Amino acid sequence: MTEPLLQVKGLQAWYGESHVLHGVDLQVHRGETVTLLGRNGAGKTTTLKSIMGVLRKRQGEIRLNGKDLMGLPLHQIAYAGLGFVPEERGIFSGLSVHENLMLPPKVADGGFTLDEIYHLFPNLAERRNSQGTKLSGGEQQMLAIARILRTGANILLLDEPTEGLAPVIVQRIGDVIRALKAKGMTILLVEQNFRFARKVADRFYVMEDGHMIDTFTADELEGRMDSLNETLGL
Ligand SMILES: Nc1ncnc2c1ncn2[C@@H]1O[C@H](COP(=O)(O)OP(=O)(O)OP(=O)(O)O)[C@@H](O)[C@H]1O
């Protein structure tokens, strides 16, 4: 198999004195959609923040396309091609949809054009002049994803994209993820919504208490349901 696009080995992380990640190993191959599962507090968000470098107190190995990210300052991590869509989405309420889209700098060639983005998100095209404050939660989530696609990032880190959204919007986010997969995008997703995750992921990791306790492919999911029921309380 080829070298993974994202390779994490022995990742440890701390909030102050509180030791939260205890040696996380994780690989994401180019074009894969990988989902991190785990109960509240297992360390999923912390894993994404540690990879992005927004949580600085960390140790271990993080490589993107073979390049060591551990020692890089934050802005250079984004320029290495990681695109992070945090749980809180970070839409600027005083700016329009279009202005929000244009805000993040391009980090690499090959990002989506505005036409491609508005084609993938027709609701954003319709609302391109609406202010951030006027958007629904679903529209904000779409905008948060769309904004990163423009930058040319080659792997998306999505933290709970379906949280708090109505089922019909969750379905729409699923369609977007499948469309991105079809274009070859690599995605690392944190999800509490297992029913959503099982429809989009190629492979899963299960976290507990700051460790990875299992990994399996979508084909192996059925055989894992008993242990998942136990670990996740499905
Ligand atoms: N800013 C913080 N300061 C101190 N401890 C934190 C902070 N953020 C998270 N933690 C703790 O780190 C651990 C892992 O939290 P994390 O948010 O990564 O979990 P999670 O698996 O993403 O779950 P959730 O779905 O609840 O976000 C938890 O024990 C949590 O209480």
PDBQT file of the ligand as one rigid body, heavy atoms in Angstrom, charges set to zero:
ROOT
HETATM    1  N1  LIG A 301     -10.164  23.205  26.888  1.00  0.00    +0.000 N 
HETATM    2  C1  LIG A 301     -10.066  22.134  27.684  1.00  0.00    +0.000 A 
HETATM    3  N2  LIG A 301      -9.469  22.209  28.896  1.00  0.00    +0.000 NA
HETATM    4  C2  LIG A 301      -9.336  21.127  29.696  1.00  0.00    +0.000 A 
HETATM    5  N3  LIG A 301      -9.803  19.910  29.402  1.00  0.00    +0.000 NA
HETATM    6  C3  LIG A 301     -10.428  19.757  28.213  1.00  0.00    +0.000 A 
HETATM    7  C4  LIG A 301     -10.604  20.856  27.312  1.00  0.00    +0.000 A 
HETATM    8  N4  LIG A 301     -11.253  20.406  26.205  1.00  0.00    +0.000 NA
HETATM    9  C5  LIG A 301     -11.491  19.086  26.427  1.00  0.00    +0.000 A 
HETATM   10  N5  LIG A 301     -11.003  18.698  27.621  1.00  0.00    +0.000 N 
HETATM   11  C6  LIG A 301     -11.038  17.348  28.189  1.00  0.00    +0.000 C 
HETATM   12  O1  LIG A 301     -10.292  16.482  27.334  1.00  0.00    +0.000 OA
HETATM   13  C7  LIG A 301     -10.945  15.219  27.204  1.00  0.00    +0.000 C 
HETATM   14  C8  LIG A 301     -11.187  14.925  25.747  1.00  0.00    +0.000 C 
HETATM   15  O2  LIG A 301     -12.106  15.881  25.228  1.00  0.00    +0.000 OA
HETATM   16  P1  LIG A 301     -12.532  15.964  23.688  1.00  0.00    +0.000 P 
HETATM   17  O3  LIG A 301     -13.318  17.218  23.506  1.00  0.00    +0.000 OA
HETATM   18  O4  LIG A 301     -11.349  15.738  22.827  1.00  0.00    +0.000 OA
HETATM   19  O5  LIG A 301     -13.504  14.719  23.586  1.00  0.00    +0.000 OA
HETATM   20  P2  LIG A 301     -14.410  14.271  22.393  1.00  0.00    +0.000 P 
HETATM   21  O6  LIG A 301     -14.160  12.816  22.203  1.00  0.00    +0.000 OA
HETATM   22  O7  LIG A 301     -14.235  15.150  21.225  1.00  0.00    +0.000 OA
HETATM   23  O8  LIG A 301     -15.853  14.421  22.989  1.00  0.00    +0.000 OA
HETATM   24  P3  LIG A 301     -16.968  15.539  22.729  1.00  0.00    +0.000 P 
HETATM   25  O9  LIG A 301     -17.866  14.944  21.715  1.00  0.00    +0.000 OA
HETATM   26  O10 LIG A 301     -17.595  15.668  24.064  1.00  0.00    +0.000 OA
HETATM   27  O11 LIG A 301     -16.270  16.783  22.258  1.00  0.00    +0.000 OA
HETATM   28  C9  LIG A 301     -12.204  15.294  28.052  1.00  0.00    +0.000 C 
HETATM   29  O12 LIG A 301     -11.931  14.715  29.306  1.00  0.00    +0.000 OA
HETATM   30  C10 LIG A 301     -12.446  16.777  28.187  1.00  0.00    +0.000 C 
HETATM   31  O13 LIG A 301     -13.097  17.065  29.399  1.00  0.00    +0.000 OA
ENDROOT
TORSDOF 0
